[in-house]
Amino acid sequence: MTKFMQSLRSRQHPLIHKLANCIEGIWQEYLDLSPYQVPEDLGYVEGCLEGERLVIENHCYQTPQFRKLHLELAQVGNSLDILHCVMFPNPEYALPIFGADLVGGRDNISAAIADLSPIAADRSLPRSYRTALSALSPIEFSQPRALPQWGDIFSEFCLFVRPVGTQEEEAFLGRTREFLILHCQIASQTTPLTSHLEVAQVIAGQRNYCTRQQQNDKTRRVLEKSFGSEWTERYMTTMLFDCAA
């Protein structure tokens, strides 16, 4: 990780700092990482949003099972902190898509989401995932949040809440860690597909996930205010939610 990225996360909400470190630590422990080539002008980006400095830092890896592991940290002045993470499987691996997002200010997190999103046509997770996720202890949050209109890509196990207080923040962190470790363990033991039809079905599922995520109007509006519509479209389709070929 870069020195800047360490300094950026150290200025963000503590939960973002902890989750960023957690994600990278689990990746390093369970996966065989190699660098991922980020477009030169998209790794680190600065802009201005309503008079405040906007900073975006992207850090990416790849592995035999995943074509792209993406961790994005962003900050708008002193008012908004963001963590965004997606693990895109290689098309030869019929794996769900792990995703996590945190959005908030210095004092609280307004939105926290983590999921292992299915890419199968029937919207179901592989049996190994369903069995393991069903065995996790239930967690109660005082302020669950409703999924957006385009949120049918998420699984029945999706966690979307506004964590209130340190205890709920730690509970969200713990459950996200469980999702991620489970995902890395299963991925490491998964045999790649050999059927062209099955690979095509994986690609179609990933494309649907990316298309739905690109409909996130909140993300698009923030980026367009800072960088314009053309840059935003490129960023959302080549950096945030690029589809497998």
C-alpha positions as CSV (number, residue, x, y, z in Angstrom):
1,M,0.0,0.0,0.0
2,T,1.2,3.5,-0.7
3,K,2.3,6.0,1.9
4,F,-0.4,8.3,0.7
5,M,-3.1,5.7,1.0
6,Q,-2.0,5.1,4.6
7,S,-2.2,8.8,5.3
8,L,-5.6,9.2,3.6
9,R,-7.2,6.4,5.6
10,S,-5.7,7.8,8.8
11,R,-7.7,11.0,8.2
12,Q,-10.9,9.1,7.6
13,H,-13.6,7.7,9.9
14,P,-12.1,5.0,12.2
15,L,-14.4,2.3,10.7
16,I,-13.1,3.1,7.2
17,H,-9.5,2.9,8.4
18,K,-10.1,-0.4,10.1
19,L,-12.0,-2.0,7.2
20,A,-9.4,-0.9,4.7
21,N,-6.7,-2.5,6.7
22,C,-8.9,-5.6,7.3
23,I,-9.5,-6.1,3.6
24,E,-5.9,-5.7,2.5
25,G,-4.8,-8.0,5.4
26,I,-7.1,-10.8,4.4
27,W,-6.2,-10.5,0.7
28,Q,-2.5,-10.8,1.6
29,E,-3.1,-13.7,3.9
30,Y,-5.4,-15.8,1.7
31,L,-4.7,-14.9,-1.9
32,D,-1.7,-14.9,-4.2
33,L,-1.6,-11.2,-5.1
34,S,0.1,-9.6,-8.1
35,P,-0.2,-6.0,-9.3
36,Y,-3.1,-4.8,-11.4
37,Q,-2.4,-2.2,-14.0
38,V,-4.6,0.9,-13.1
39,P,-5.0,3.5,-15.9
40,E,-2.3,6.1,-15.1
41,D,-4.7,9.0,-14.6
42,L,-7.1,7.1,-12.5
43,G,-5.0,5.7,-9.7
44,Y,-4.9,9.0,-7.8
45,V,-7.4,11.8,-8.6
46,E,-8.0,15.2,-7.2
47,G,-11.0,17.5,-7.8
48,C,-13.3,20.0,-6.2
49,L,-16.8,19.5,-5.0
50,E,-18.8,22.5,-3.9
51,G,-15.6,24.3,-2.9
52,E,-14.1,21.4,-1.0
53,R,-11.2,19.3,-2.1
54,L,-12.1,15.8,-3.4
55,V,-9.4,13.1,-3.2
56,I,-9.8,9.6,-4.7
57,E,-7.1,6.9,-4.2
58,N,-7.4,3.5,-6.0
59,H,-5.5,0.4,-5.1
60,C,-5.8,-2.8,-7.2
61,Y,-4.5,-6.3,-7.3
62,Q,-5.2,-9.5,-9.3
63,T,-5.0,-13.2,-8.5
64,P,-5.6,-16.5,-10.4
65,Q,-9.2,-16.4,-9.2
66,F,-9.9,-12.7,-9.4
67,R,-9.2,-10.5,-12.4
68,K,-9.5,-7.4,-10.2
69,L,-9.5,-6.6,-6.5
70,H,-10.4,-3.0,-6.1
71,L,-10.2,-0.9,-3.0
72,E,-11.1,2.8,-3.4
73,L,-10.8,5.4,-0.6
74,A,-12.2,8.9,-1.2
75,Q,-12.6,12.1,0.9
76,V,-14.5,15.3,0.3
77,G,-13.1,18.1,2.5
78,N,-14.0,17.4,6.2
79,S,-17.5,16.4,5.4
80,L,-17.5,13.0,3.6
81,D,-15.4,9.8,3.8
82,I,-15.9,6.9,1.5
83,L,-14.6,3.3,1.2
84,H,-15.6,1.2,-1.8
85,C,-14.4,-2.3,-2.5
86,V,-15.3,-4.9,-5.1
87,M,-13.7,-8.3,-6.0
88,F,-14.3,-9.2,-9.6
89,P,-13.8,-12.9,-10.2
90,N,-12.1,-14.2,-13.4
91,P,-14.8,-15.4,-15.8
92,E,-13.4,-19.0,-15.4
93,Y,-14.5,-19.0,-11.8
94,A,-18.2,-19.2,-11.0
95,L,-18.0,-17.1,-7.8
96,P,-20.2,-14.4,-6.4
97,I,-19.0,-10.8,-6.3
98,F,-17.9,-9.5,-2.9
99,G,-18.6,-5.8,-2.4
100,A,-18.4,-3.4,0.5
101,D,-19.1,0.3,0.9
102,L,-18.9,2.7,3.7
103,V,-20.2,6.3,3.5
104,G,-20.1,8.9,6.3
105,G,-18.5,11.9,7.9
106,R,-16.0,12.2,10.7
107,D,-18.6,11.5,13.4
108,N,-20.7,8.7,12.0
109,I,-21.2,6.3,9.2
110,S,-24.5,6.9,7.4
111,A,-24.4,3.8,5.1
112,A,-22.6,0.5,5.5
113,I,-23.1,-2.4,3.1
114,A,-21.4,-5.7,2.5
115,D,-22.5,-8.6,0.4
116,L,-21.6,-11.6,-1.6
117,S,-23.7,-11.0,-4.7
118,P,-24.8,-13.9,-6.8
119,I,-24.1,-13.9,-10.6
120,A,-26.2,-17.0,-11.5
121,A,-29.2,-16.5,-13.7
122,D,-31.6,-17.6,-11.0
123,R,-30.0,-15.1,-8.5
124,S,-28.9,-17.9,-6.2
125,L,-25.6,-18.3,-4.4
126,P,-23.5,-21.5,-4.8
127,R,-24.5,-24.1,-2.2
128,S,-21.2,-23.8,-0.3
129,Y,-21.8,-20.1,0.3
130,R,-25.4,-20.6,1.3
131,T,-24.5,-23.3,3.8
132,A,-21.7,-21.2,5.4
133,L,-23.6,-18.0,5.5
134,S,-26.7,-19.5,7.0
135,A,-24.6,-20.9,9.8
136,L,-23.4,-17.4,10.9
137,S,-24.9,-16.0,14.1
138,P,-27.6,-13.4,13.5
139,I,-26.7,-9.8,14.2
140,E,-29.3,-7.1,15.1
141,F,-28.7,-3.5,14.0
142,S,-30.9,-0.7,15.3
143,Q,-31.1,1.1,11.9
144,P,-31.3,-1.3,8.9
145,R,-31.5,0.4,5.6
146,A,-33.6,-0.4,2.5
147,L,-31.8,-1.4,-0.7
148,P,-32.0,0.9,-3.7
149,Q,-34.4,0.3,-6.5
150,W,-31.6,-1.4,-8.6
151,G,-30.6,-3.5,-5.6
152,D,-32.0,-6.8,-6.9
153,I,-28.3,-7.9,-7.6
154,F,-27.7,-8.4,-3.8
155,S,-28.1,-11.6,-2.0
156,E,-30.5,-12.6,0.9
157,F,-27.5,-12.2,3.2
158,C,-26.7,-8.6,2.2
159,L,-26.0,-6.4,5.2
160,F,-27.1,-2.8,4.7
161,V,-27.3,-0.6,7.8
162,R,-26.6,2.6,9.4
163,P,-24.3,1.5,12.3
164,V,-25.0,3.4,15.5
165,G,-22.2,3.5,18.0
166,T,-18.9,1.7,18.3
167,Q,-20.6,-1.7,19.1
168,E,-22.6,-1.8,15.9
169,E,-19.6,-0.5,13.9
170,E,-17.5,-3.4,15.3
171,A,-20.4,-5.8,14.5
172,F,-20.4,-4.7,10.9
173,L,-16.7,-4.9,10.6
174,G,-16.8,-8.5,12.1
175,R,-19.5,-9.7,9.8
176,T,-17.7,-8.2,6.7
177,R,-14.5,-9.9,7.8
178,E,-16.4,-13.2,8.0
179,F,-17.9,-12.7,4.5
180,L,-14.4,-11.9,3.1
181,I,-12.5,-14.8,4.7
182,L,-15.2,-17.2,3.6
183,H,-15.0,-15.9,0.1
184,C,-11.2,-16.1,-0.2
185,Q,-11.2,-19.6,1.3
186,I,-13.9,-20.9,-1.1
187,A,-12.3,-19.2,-4.1
188,S,-8.9,-20.7,-3.4
189,Q,-10.4,-24.2,-3.5
190,T,-12.6,-23.6,-6.6
191,T,-11.8,-25.4,-9.8
192,P,-11.9,-23.2,-12.9
193,L,-14.6,-23.8,-15.5
194,T,-13.8,-25.5,-18.8
195,S,-17.2,-25.1,-20.5
196,H,-17.4,-22.1,-22.9
197,L,-21.2,-21.9,-22.1
198,E,-20.6,-21.7,-18.3
199,V,-17.9,-19.1,-18.8
200,A,-20.3,-17.1,-20.9
201,Q,-23.0,-17.4,-18.2
202,V,-20.5,-16.0,-15.6
203,I,-19.7,-13.1,-17.9
204,A,-23.4,-12.3,-18.4
205,G,-23.9,-12.4,-14.6
206,Q,-21.0,-10.0,-14.0
207,R,-22.2,-7.7,-16.7
208,N,-25.6,-7.5,-15.1
209,Y,-24.0,-6.7,-11.8
210,C,-21.9,-3.9,-13.3
211,T,-24.8,-2.5,-15.3
212,R,-27.0,-2.3,-12.2
213,Q,-24.2,-0.7,-10.1
214,Q,-23.7,1.9,-12.8
215,Q,-27.2,3.0,-12.2
216,N,-26.2,4.4,-8.7
217,D,-27.3,8.0,-9.2
218,K,-25.7,9.2,-6.0
219,T,-22.2,8.2,-7.0
220,R,-22.7,9.5,-10.5
221,R,-23.9,12.9,-9.4
222,V,-21.0,13.4,-7.0
223,L,-18.5,12.6,-9.7
224,E,-20.2,14.6,-12.4
225,K,-20.2,17.7,-10.2
226,S,-16.5,17.4,-9.7
227,F,-15.2,16.0,-13.0
228,G,-18.0,16.3,-15.6
229,S,-20.2,13.7,-17.3
230,E,-17.6,12.3,-19.8
231,W,-14.9,11.6,-17.2
232,T,-17.5,10.2,-14.8
233,E,-18.8,7.8,-17.4
234,R,-15.3,6.6,-18.1
235,Y,-14.5,6.2,-14.4
236,M,-17.6,4.3,-13.6
237,T,-17.2,1.9,-16.6
238,T,-13.5,1.4,-16.6
239,M,-12.5,1.8,-12.9
240,L,-15.5,1.1,-10.7
241,F,-17.6,-1.4,-12.6
242,D,-15.7,-2.6,-15.7
243,C,-17.2,-5.7,-17.2
244,A,-15.3,-8.9,-18.1
245,A,-14.6,-9.3,-21.8
